[in-house]
């Protein structure tokens, strides 16, 4: 029984790539230094998966900035403002597109589906002269092969690439991006031919837009694209990978009808209904890459439940045609639990970061092949039971309070006009009052004070004194500028979610649980493991301190609950709305 990983985090267990990138951007290190760090990370990732027993190991999922920007580079779709004159795209052009430079702005960045990762949006139009301008996919395949690892090269599929693009400035908004398909497919054919010549036996096309609600014209583009690629793909095993949601019945029908395709990768964590489509109709002789290990969260897989699902699928697709996989790339989860030295053993037993998910995938594959690791499965079952029964997860007071909520509790007792009248009487604001959103820039000195307080290098009194001084500066500045409603500048905060999570029960925090947001920017999402409650006031001290420094109204600042939820690793034992 075979195993597969859709993709893997590229920042490194301790953000090695982040620091190498920023050093290079600051001209403190060379391109060769950056390339060395990147090569070491790729090598360690491939070796890790190979040692774990993964059969289908991805390559070209590493990126210096973003995988969609890598595809833009491969296609030579560089906007004219960057002054690229052809040839292999180097760091100067690549990072100018990603970050801008002294004379031109960066390309637009937007969220990758409903994740907290952001991609660089291609800017396309009828006049783009596509050309094969980055050989990265082939180079990285050869690099892995030289290390003794035969990988599955991964490319953003041609249709998803176009559907995720936008018309360039000056191009009509109604321009059909899919009309560019005949122009980009020749370059895909060049890449495929080079991969075949280099010895690749499998290739993975990520076509995540198949999970969107696409009309028949867009679905037809997938059929047309793979019809065109069929002869070039001959001799290769072709995997079409989808993720993040269910496929509609029409999209599933389109997917399984694509020519030249050997295998289908499906997200069976967020795509539970897709499971029914597979059971009702799966093409004979094709492979199913079953994404049963969650690539977007940090909870240990329920191996017994996944094994049961896989056994059902085995009866449908056949033992030899079932491959155990992740639901999506592991890019969206933290890297390695082994680096978490401050989480207690109970909570750690409930978790699996990317490195642990690789082990889970292989353990499930081995179990299906009749080589079940009983000790590993037993430990997993014990951890699942512990999490369900732990008093740290269920807080009776929270449960009672939530159960007692009525519909009227979600609406204010007074109407808007009454509240506005009361507000005006108390605050006496002008017709158009001025204010700011909240946080002021945090200086290096301020960060040093907070860091030293956290490390117990300065006393609490010294810390409070330093923060009060910073608040006073912010208040004085706003009064000088004649701002009507003031803010205290939030100098006491680190991350806007982590700060509040640290003051709530039901949250856990990591030391190295970093996840890439974009480029070198990483976030460390809190983990919501139990019922959430507020043991003590969270903002009263700092807000009242700030208010005591001025006669003008001072806003209290809170990160909203939806933002906290969306920027955290959330519980998977209940619906998000609960």
Steps between C-alpha positions, in 0.01 A plus 500: 500500500645836395521837674518859369549854632337784303759758609715601798583822692802677355601743776686236701447374857640822649426742212839451339374619160342813649828612653698413187257698281504807722878491525521486120246783456701712748817431296662330799546172312544384142274322254723195546441511877123507445516219246704287743241537777222416252682193366564373855131539587386318186747219559391452862130498404548241225717284727247526783217377277714230345613374842136499617410267212300741283483366144375809313717788623429844349760732348460860383282574805789699645488871415707806580176698525186344352407204281270703273778754444720203410245403233493858373879484471485164322263653244701821462189703584696792647310832496684756281566742791775269632713551189570131444660441160472122473724215601487300825327703772740577785457624854490870400193464279339231718520699823404825325175334394447374854607807699533789257815709478607863528315600184202264453248331730461130567234286337174460690480243776180326611387208713553146372138379506378510864844447659720759671765455231525773233608462138625743237222556244611467134426806283403385152363634175485427126846650438700289748782319319531176694834320494669223696694723739557297818626140500447463875266199480746300292804619696349394832395161362860442385632627834291245692592224258871572553437448872344160426138611542261453208232764542166602352548849348211730588366774271211742544257368238449720193128561552531585870789734416280698263194496725709636789636785283360848437495727193807725502465876537356643181339170397120485492354343815289281272807351332479119501808371679419150377553623145873489582494122541635430148789738572616342827454132414806492267715601798344233719586253223864613507516450877333160480736387223804607703371319809445184297852527355637543853337172605177604671236227503226699679391864481252682725283785376335699779156607375336627819254723313305185417346529850349840415148538364603511133271544204505261205729729294769488770462127552535452124838676519636212712384251239654704217830550684562134578379393152775724364763371745410131456764407242777686687401326824513158335735274693452693825269424790295816552345603834242780510491632856202690647456627854321722753140398430254261341478463126160560347354207307576680172859580600556139609360377167738739319796386711456127444444560128833679440717332238848376579438509875600206719402613849275740691594667829200588715464684832296258711528715815319809369341310214291240679232505230762424236535164674145415389585592139799265509290218643232543236729534197878455480671419169637149481878469506565856622678595822334684788732713713283515809563812708402373844773671707410865562754739344344811653490430871731373771296220657622143497307293250237261632677203347221253574241720326729565202582132471128419490444758222794363303368143528169619352686667214717195446185302421405760238828580323702187567787431738775580249338824386456668840768743620491659847558876486461832677187707437710783355855632526643500853605859429207610716611330819797537733820309418610266780359429845842384620603867531222576749669489840243696700178317415408243765494132410121466504439775245797385289347152481195653330703676229674421171697759303622444143780259594260292710236502225754345262539215751121466534455472122756223480360319805157488336649375172689225681189401695306460175782281370464271804797644691312688769715653775283396793694705754471816288126449445445424871684816610292699251175350631603583858575861401163530322321367812701732726400802298132407506492448876745763625352756742728754331289469184152523653419789734160448660449871570559584133272217388217625726545862391496403131192280546315784673548746212180617332452662161431833671845488661652566159308828465534821699206600720498862379472627143775683313354850536473466879859383522620787278318755719653358817843491342482861385384623841793328668775566244388823331678412175507718186294401195804326341719379787855388432671188634751234399460124470711412803858384498797733457837388360702292745859615536799271547529634854139411575546149363815464712311597818223250431749226413704559818187500717391168349849360573485628862795733438313808624242535777128543449524852645768596247293349218183686601696824534643462146159422349339795681767731361426377148125546547558856626698581182217367284233690695698826485553461125128446433403800714758711316340388171154580645364145457151474655488133612837367613664159508778388733715359217508141635871496594440207734392267221693254288283333236139627505362146541772349717476785752135430579534124470766507771241647735228246427463143622468228237797634298850353465806669349800366315865607489569404139154434356559746216291493182576698183257782426686643199861539392712498816206602719407224746232486768476281808129418536372422849343158550141496626478164674212547743202708607606864513448722804641825636651446846565872561464842332714528187519866400359699792836586660660644188184673375433664837867597532481667158169670582653649815748687279237697304160662526414384148319168437736199490400192302538155649659261249402136445578255221164368382395138561472411130855622436628303798320191372626536143858571603528206738523124467146415603345193657395232253265327744217747445372723217669840463174683569478333842 
